[in-house]
Amino acid sequence: MAKILCIETSTEVCSVAVTENGHVCTYLEDLGGQSHSTLLTVFIDKLATNGHEISSFDAVAISEGPGSYTGLRIGTSVAKGLCFGAGIKLISISPLAAMASHVANHAEKYGLDLIQTDLLVPMIDARRMEVYTSVFDKELNTITPVEALVIDESSFESLADNSRLILFGNGANKCKPVLISSSFVYIDDIYTSAQHMAILAQQLYNKSIFADVAYFEPFYLKEFIATVPKNKVL
């Protein structure tokens, strides 16, 4: 049985969870989009105060991306620092796969009776009508790889002919006015969270699938584009 610290910073959500044997023991989370660098330090200190010092963990699991460039960079930096300092393993997990795992393992909670042809479509909001997404079957096999997809009426057209597509995550809302056929089912209030990483983190630990602490980099998917604020006119 492994004790794993899960860290999720790929979106505006900053979240940490203590997991053992794939179950969440405790978690701390902020949905407000505040400074992830400050919050992570506060959260990890709180865990240590409550008996979860970093030395008590077997591994740290980090959300690998895609998502916010800044959030991913901060989360990765903290996770690698903890692993280096404590001499423990690093596990990387897709936030899309983590959300899909959550839905697949808690389908009844969301009123779903999943059948073999159902497809899970987690989404992370990107720019304008774009989302980061990947498609999974109910066993969490990857049907389509991670991509940055601009949503229009033809999105997922070939899949929707033979399957029910279940859309969720903070990018799904922008699809609602566009993808309106009965093939699309929406689940609200699902977001990236360290809690959702528990099962996948344990599975990867059991298989000894670890990231290289020295060389691991987040999966940004798209290059970071810096914007320069316009000069204000007084």
C-alpha atoms as a printed R data frame, in Angstrom:
    type eleno elety resid chain resno       x      y       z
1   ATOM     1    CA   MET     A     1   0.000  0.000   0.000
2   ATOM     2    CA   ALA     A     2   1.436  3.347  -1.030
3   ATOM     3    CA   LYS     A     3   0.889  6.760   0.478
4   ATOM     4    CA   ILE     A     4   0.906  9.353  -2.291
5   ATOM     5    CA   LEU     A     5   0.682 13.146  -2.275
6   ATOM     6    CA   CYS     A     6  -1.343 14.269  -5.300
7   ATOM     7    CA   ILE     A     7  -0.939 17.832  -6.615
8   ATOM     8    CA   GLU     A     8  -3.240 19.469  -9.172
9   ATOM     9    CA   THR     A     9  -2.475 22.953 -10.543
10  ATOM    10    CA   SER     A    10  -3.294 22.650 -14.252
11  ATOM    11    CA   THR     A    11  -6.254 25.066 -14.106
12  ATOM    12    CA   GLU     A    12  -7.511 27.806 -11.784
13  ATOM    13    CA   VAL     A    13  -8.051 25.091  -9.165
14  ATOM    14    CA   CYS     A    14  -5.225 24.520  -6.686
15  ATOM    15    CA   SER     A    15  -5.614 21.172  -4.979
16  ATOM    16    CA   VAL     A    16  -3.634 18.641  -2.950
17  ATOM    17    CA   ALA     A    17  -4.748 15.254  -1.650
18  ATOM    18    CA   VAL     A    18  -3.294 12.579   0.592
19  ATOM    19    CA   THR     A    19  -4.122  9.157  -0.821
20  ATOM    20    CA   GLU     A    20  -3.503  5.634   0.405
21  ATOM    21    CA   ASN     A    21  -4.160  2.541  -1.684
22  ATOM    22    CA   GLY     A    22  -6.145  4.614  -4.182
23  ATOM    23    CA   HIS     A    23  -8.394  6.217  -1.568
24  ATOM    24    CA   VAL     A    24  -8.433  9.878  -0.552
25  ATOM    25    CA   CYS     A    25  -7.603 10.334   3.131
26  ATOM    26    CA   THR     A    26  -7.743 14.123   3.190
27  ATOM    27    CA   TYR     A    27  -7.500 17.006   0.759
28  ATOM    28    CA   LEU     A    28  -7.159 20.778   0.584
29  ATOM    29    CA   GLU     A    29  -8.519 22.754  -2.334
30  ATOM    30    CA   ASP     A    30  -9.088 26.305  -3.543
31  ATOM    31    CA   LEU     A    31 -11.285 27.030  -6.554
32  ATOM    32    CA   GLY     A    32 -10.697 30.765  -6.662
33  ATOM    33    CA   GLY     A    33  -7.738 30.958  -8.996
34  ATOM    34    CA   GLN     A    34  -5.465 32.537  -6.405
35  ATOM    35    CA   SER     A    35  -1.674 32.267  -6.426
36  ATOM    36    CA   HIS     A    36  -0.884 28.577  -6.755
37  ATOM    37    CA   SER     A    37   2.676 29.080  -5.535
38  ATOM    38    CA   THR     A    38   1.469 30.556  -2.242
39  ATOM    39    CA   LEU     A    39  -1.397 28.120  -1.793
40  ATOM    40    CA   LEU     A    40   0.706 25.016  -2.396
41  ATOM    41    CA   THR     A    41   3.126 26.053   0.335
42  ATOM    42    CA   VAL     A    42   0.249 26.709   2.740
43  ATOM    43    CA   PHE     A    43  -1.468 23.419   1.888
44  ATOM    44    CA   ILE     A    44   1.679 21.305   2.263
45  ATOM    45    CA   ASP     A    45   2.501 22.994   5.586
46  ATOM    46    CA   LYS     A    46  -1.032 22.251   6.826
47  ATOM    47    CA   LEU     A    47  -0.692 18.605   5.843
48  ATOM    48    CA   ALA     A    48   2.629 18.377   7.693
49  ATOM    49    CA   THR     A    49   1.069 19.940  10.795
50  ATOM    50    CA   ASN     A    50  -1.574 17.216  10.705
51  ATOM    51    CA   GLY     A    51   0.890 14.348  10.536
52  ATOM    52    CA   HIS     A    52   1.491 14.135   6.797
53  ATOM    53    CA   GLU     A    53   5.124 15.203   6.550
54  ATOM    54    CA   ILE     A    54   6.646 14.760   3.107
55  ATOM    55    CA   SER     A    55   8.929 12.035   4.506
56  ATOM    56    CA   SER     A    56   5.837  9.905   5.183
57  ATOM    57    CA   PHE     A    57   4.956  9.652   1.480
58  ATOM    58    CA   ASP     A    58   6.103  7.031  -0.999
59  ATOM    59    CA   ALA     A    59   5.572  9.269  -4.026
60  ATOM    60    CA   VAL     A    60   4.265 12.588  -5.299
61  ATOM    61    CA   ALA     A    61   1.785 12.559  -8.185
62  ATOM    62    CA   ILE     A    62   1.645 15.703 -10.312
63  ATOM    63    CA   SER     A    63  -0.900 16.806 -12.889
64  ATOM    64    CA   GLU     A    64   1.183 16.766 -16.066
65  ATOM    65    CA   GLY     A    65  -1.019 18.920 -18.309
66  ATOM    66    CA   PRO     A    66  -2.229 20.229 -20.625
67  ATOM    67    CA   GLY     A    67  -3.580 23.325 -18.962
68  ATOM    68    CA   SER     A    68  -2.348 26.620 -17.585
69  ATOM    69    CA   TYR     A    69   1.316 27.196 -18.414
70  ATOM    70    CA   THR     A    70   1.944 29.018 -15.145
71  ATOM    71    CA   GLY     A    71  -0.016 26.557 -13.029
72  ATOM    72    CA   LEU     A    72   1.748 23.551 -14.529
73  ATOM    73    CA   ARG     A    73   5.153 25.153 -14.080
74  ATOM    74    CA   ILE     A    74   4.476 25.943 -10.415
75  ATOM    75    CA   GLY     A    75   3.068 22.513  -9.622
76  ATOM    76    CA   THR     A    76   5.942 20.743 -11.339
77  ATOM    77    CA   SER     A    77   8.548 22.840  -9.560
78  ATOM    78    CA   VAL     A    78   7.031 22.103  -6.152
79  ATOM    79    CA   ALA     A    79   6.571 18.389  -6.862
80  ATOM    80    CA   LYS     A    80  10.129 17.933  -8.112
81  ATOM    81    CA   GLY     A    81  11.509 19.832  -5.132
82  ATOM    82    CA   LEU     A    82   9.599 17.595  -2.719
83  ATOM    83    CA   CYS     A    83  10.763 14.439  -4.497
84  ATOM    84    CA   PHE     A    84  14.389 15.560  -4.568
85  ATOM    85    CA   GLY     A    85  14.329 16.565  -0.911
86  ATOM    86    CA   ALA     A    86  12.665 13.407   0.382
87  ATOM    87    CA   GLY     A    87  14.169 10.974  -2.118
88  ATOM    88    CA   ILE     A    88  10.779  9.693  -3.259
89  ATOM    89    CA   LYS     A    89   9.226  8.837  -6.616
90  ATOM    90    CA   LEU     A    90   7.439 11.197  -9.027
91  ATOM    91    CA   ILE     A    91   4.288 10.134 -10.873
92  ATOM    92    CA   SER     A    92   2.759 12.188 -13.706
93  ATOM    93    CA   ILE     A    93  -0.949 12.008 -14.531
94  ATOM    94    CA   SER     A    94  -3.050 13.667 -17.216
95  ATOM    95    CA   PRO     A    95  -5.752 15.878 -15.672
96  ATOM    96    CA   LEU     A    96  -8.047 14.729 -18.485
97  ATOM    97    CA   ALA     A    97  -7.480 11.068 -17.609
98  ATOM    98    CA   ALA     A    98  -7.977 11.867 -13.921
99  ATOM    99    CA   MET     A    99 -11.384 13.466 -14.571
100 ATOM   100    CA   ALA     A   100 -12.369 10.538 -16.795
101 ATOM   101    CA   SER     A   101 -11.330  8.113 -14.060
102 ATOM   102    CA   HIS     A   102 -13.481  9.990 -11.566
103 ATOM   103    CA   VAL     A   103 -16.570  9.807 -13.776
104 ATOM   104    CA   ALA     A   104 -16.007  6.161 -14.717
105 ATOM   105    CA   ASN     A   105 -15.669  5.149 -11.073
106 ATOM   106    CA   HIS     A   106 -18.534  7.313  -9.778
107 ATOM   107    CA   ALA     A   107 -21.007  7.077 -12.658
108 ATOM   108    CA   GLU     A   108 -23.991  6.381 -10.416
109 ATOM   109    CA   LYS     A   109 -23.331  9.584  -8.477
110 ATOM   110    CA   TYR     A   110 -24.007 11.496 -11.696
111 ATOM   111    CA   GLY     A   111 -27.042  9.462 -12.693
112 ATOM   112    CA   LEU     A   112 -25.169  7.533 -15.365
113 ATOM   113    CA   ASP     A   113 -25.562  3.892 -16.269
114 ATOM   114    CA   LEU     A   114 -22.541  3.496 -18.513
115 ATOM   115    CA   ILE     A   115 -22.757  1.007 -21.365
116 ATOM   116    CA   GLN     A   116 -19.996 -0.385 -23.554
117 ATOM   117    CA   THR     A   117 -20.392  2.167 -26.342
118 ATOM   118    CA   ASP     A   118 -20.375  5.230 -24.078
119 ATOM   119    CA   LEU     A   119 -17.425  7.587 -24.428
120 ATOM   120    CA   LEU     A   120 -16.036  9.925 -21.780
121 ATOM   121    CA   VAL     A   121 -14.923 13.354 -22.988
122 ATOM   122    CA   PRO     A   122 -13.168 15.441 -20.306
123 ATOM   123    CA   MET     A   123 -12.444 19.030 -21.299
124 ATOM   124    CA   ILE     A   124 -10.208 21.803 -20.008
125 ATOM   125    CA   ASP     A   125 -11.038 25.338 -21.100
126 ATOM   126    CA   ALA     A   126  -8.522 26.946 -23.439
127 ATOM   127    CA   ARG     A   127  -8.937 30.134 -25.474
128 ATOM   128    CA   ARG     A   128 -12.162 31.263 -27.095
129 ATOM   129    CA   MET     A   129 -13.957 28.171 -28.474
130 ATOM   130    CA   GLU     A   130 -10.954 25.922 -27.904
131 ATOM   131    CA   VAL     A   131 -10.632 23.122 -25.372
132 ATOM   132    CA   TYR     A   132  -7.979 20.626 -24.387
133 ATOM   133    CA   THR     A   133  -9.597 17.231 -24.623
134 ATOM   134    CA   SER     A   134  -9.178 13.517 -25.110
135 ATOM   135    CA   VAL     A   135 -11.752 10.749 -25.529
136 ATOM   136    CA   PHE     A   136 -11.840  7.589 -23.395
137 ATOM   137    CA   ASP     A   137 -14.051  4.514 -23.307
138 ATOM   138    CA   LYS     A   138 -15.637  3.376 -20.036
139 ATOM   139    CA   GLU     A   139 -12.565  1.244 -19.262
140 ATOM   140    CA   LEU     A   140 -10.399  4.375 -19.683
141 ATOM   141    CA   ASN     A   141  -8.740  3.194 -22.866
142 ATOM   142    CA   THR     A   142  -7.736  6.200 -24.988
143 ATOM   143    CA   ILE     A   143  -9.894  6.553 -28.106
144 ATOM   144    CA   THR     A   144  -8.458  9.859 -29.307
145 ATOM   145    CA   PRO     A   145  -5.220 11.411 -28.005
146 ATOM   146    CA   VAL     A   146  -4.970 14.736 -26.223
147 ATOM   147    CA   GLU     A   147  -5.524 17.676 -28.554
148 ATOM   148    CA   ALA     A   148  -6.387 21.356 -28.596
149 ATOM   149    CA   LEU     A   149  -9.763 21.326 -30.331
150 ATOM   150    CA   VAL     A   150 -11.765 24.271 -31.640
151 ATOM   151    CA   ILE     A   151 -15.398 23.373 -31.004
152 ATOM   152    CA   ASP     A   152 -17.903 23.632 -33.850
153 ATOM   153    CA   GLU     A   153 -20.979 21.739 -35.030
154 ATOM   154    CA   SER     A   154 -18.863 18.993 -36.596
155 ATOM   155    CA   SER     A   155 -16.807 18.233 -33.487
156 ATOM   156    CA   PHE     A   156 -16.882 14.523 -32.553
157 ATOM   157    CA   GLU     A   157 -19.181 13.903 -35.530
158 ATOM   158    CA   SER     A   158 -17.759 10.493 -36.412
159 ATOM   159    CA   LEU     A   159 -17.930  9.292 -32.807
160 ATOM   160    CA   ALA     A   160 -21.434 10.611 -32.143
161 ATOM   161    CA   ASP     A   161 -22.904  8.408 -34.867
162 ATOM   162    CA   ASN     A   162 -22.471  5.258 -32.793
163 ATOM   163    CA   SER     A   163 -21.873  6.388 -29.217
164 ATOM   164    CA   ARG     A   164 -23.194  8.543 -26.438
165 ATOM   165    CA   LEU     A   165 -20.572 11.162 -25.578
166 ATOM   166    CA   ILE     A   166 -20.425 12.334 -21.977
167 ATOM   167    CA   LEU     A   167 -18.851 15.795 -21.738
168 ATOM   168    CA   PHE     A   168 -17.535 17.318 -18.510
169 ATOM   169    CA   GLY     A   169 -14.856 19.602 -17.123
170 ATOM   170    CA   ASN     A   170 -14.594 23.391 -17.205
171 ATOM   171    CA   GLY     A   171 -14.375 23.386 -21.005
172 ATOM   172    CA   ALA     A   172 -17.668 21.581 -21.538
173 ATOM   173    CA   ASN     A   173 -19.877 24.634 -20.971
174 ATOM   174    CA   LYS     A   174 -18.777 26.278 -24.213
175 ATOM   175    CA   CYS     A   175 -19.960 23.177 -26.085
176 ATOM   176    CA   LYS     A   176 -23.542 23.328 -24.843
177 ATOM   177    CA   PRO     A   177 -24.833 25.882 -27.395
178 ATOM   178    CA   VAL     A   178 -23.028 24.095 -30.239
179 ATOM   179    CA   LEU     A   179 -23.222 20.349 -29.610
180 ATOM   180    CA   ILE     A   180 -26.916 19.892 -28.953
181 ATOM   181    CA   SER     A   181 -27.876 16.492 -30.376
182 ATOM   182    CA   SER     A   182 -29.103 13.687 -28.130
183 ATOM   183    CA   SER     A   183 -25.711 12.005 -28.532
184 ATOM   184    CA   PHE     A   184 -24.171 14.542 -26.143
185 ATOM   185    CA   VAL     A   185 -24.700 14.350 -22.390
186 ATOM   186    CA   TYR     A   186 -23.290 17.030 -20.083
187 ATOM   187    CA   ILE     A   187 -22.227 16.645 -16.461
188 ATOM   188    CA   ASP     A   188 -21.860 19.889 -14.540
189 ATOM   189    CA   ASP     A   189 -19.608 20.701 -11.591
190 ATOM   190    CA   ILE     A   190 -16.711 18.423 -12.468
191 ATOM   191    CA   TYR     A   191 -13.349 20.144 -12.420
192 ATOM   192    CA   THR     A   192  -9.695 19.227 -12.123
193 ATOM   193    CA   SER     A   193  -8.921 18.036  -8.599
194 ATOM   194    CA   ALA     A   194  -6.163 16.160  -6.805
195 ATOM   195    CA   GLN     A   195  -8.892 13.895  -5.446
196 ATOM   196    CA   HIS     A   196  -9.517 12.511  -8.925
197 ATOM   197    CA   MET     A   197  -5.879 11.402  -9.241
198 ATOM   198    CA   ALA     A   198  -5.997  8.824  -6.432
199 ATOM   199    CA   ILE     A   199  -6.855  5.660  -8.368
200 ATOM   200    CA   LEU     A   200  -4.566  6.344 -11.326
201 ATOM   201    CA   ALA     A   201  -1.698  7.319  -9.021
202 ATOM   202    CA   GLN     A   202  -1.959  4.022  -7.161
203 ATOM   203    CA   GLN     A   203  -2.169  2.033 -10.399
204 ATOM   204    CA   LEU     A   204   0.952  3.697 -11.781
205 ATOM   205    CA   TYR     A   205   2.783  3.197  -8.496
206 ATOM   206    CA   ASN     A   206   1.900 -0.509  -8.485
207 ATOM   207    CA   LYS     A   207   3.313 -0.824 -12.015
208 ATOM   208    CA   SER     A   208   6.438  1.176 -11.085
209 ATOM   209    CA   ILE     A   209   5.690  3.722 -13.804
210 ATOM   210    CA   PHE     A   210   7.516  6.802 -12.589
211 ATOM   211    CA   ALA     A   211   8.651 10.058 -14.157
212 ATOM   212    CA   ASP     A   212  12.301 11.060 -14.138
213 ATOM   213    CA   VAL     A   213  12.523 13.661 -11.383
214 ATOM   214    CA   ALA     A   214  15.514 15.367 -12.972
215 ATOM   215    CA   TYR     A   215  14.175 15.654 -16.509
216 ATOM   216    CA   PHE     A   216  10.379 15.701 -16.200
217 ATOM   217    CA   GLU     A   217   8.647 18.619 -17.913
218 ATOM   218    CA   PRO     A   218   4.901 19.351 -18.044
219 ATOM   219    CA   PHE     A   219   2.911 18.551 -21.171
220 ATOM   220    CA   TYR     A   220   2.039 22.098 -22.209
221 ATOM   221    CA   LEU     A   221   0.642 20.991 -25.618
222 ATOM   222    CA   LYS     A   222   0.793 24.579 -26.877
223 ATOM   223    CA   GLU     A   223   3.575 27.107 -26.633
224 ATOM   224    CA   PHE     A   224   3.247 29.800 -24.005
225 ATOM   225    CA   ILE     A   225   2.173 33.124 -25.493
226 ATOM   226    CA   ALA     A   226   3.043 36.149 -23.397
227 ATOM   227    CA   THR     A   227   0.868 39.222 -23.725
228 ATOM   228    CA   VAL     A   228   2.004 42.775 -23.150
229 ATOM   229    CA   PRO     A   229  -0.605 45.013 -21.511
230 ATOM   230    CA   LYS     A   230  -1.595 48.050 -23.502
231 ATOM   231    CA   ASN     A   231  -0.456 51.436 -22.263
232 ATOM   232    CA   LYS     A   232  -3.175 53.257 -20.426
233 ATOM   233    CA   VAL     A   233  -4.230 56.663 -21.677
234 ATOM   234    CA   LEU     A   234  -4.329 59.152 -18.835
